[in-house]
Amino acid sequence: MDGLGLLKPKKASWWISPNGLIAEAEDILARLQGEEGSVSCCRRALRSHLDDPTPASLGGLREAYGRIPAHMREAGLARD
């Protein structure tokens, strides 16, 4: 676990869909090219919604959250 230590699980099951791998790779490439990653975009949308909780800002938040690769959302591994 990056920055925390070594994790040696006794049993693990890791499966990421091909589309999930592509989405994560595209997100990493975007960040390497200086663009905003999906997690940063989602955090920005959350701050915007909290500052102005309207249906439009909620829609923007949902859209931004949907751009985070699903396997990163479910596992709580989203980092940017």
C-alpha positions, 0 to 999 in steps of 0.5 A: 500500500503506497506510502503506508506499508506492505499488504500481504492478504491471505486471499484476494480476488481482483477482477477489473473489466477490460473497459475499466482498465481502459478507463483507468489508463485514459485517466492516468494518461490525462493526468500525465498530460497535465489535465484534470483527473476524474477524481479531481473533477468529481471533488470540484463538482462536489464542492460546487454542489455543496456551495450551491445545492441545485438540481443542475449542480447535483447533475454535474456531480453525478456526471463527474462521479460517473467518469471515475472508473467503476472499480475505483469507486466501488473499492474506495481506491479513487485517488488523484 
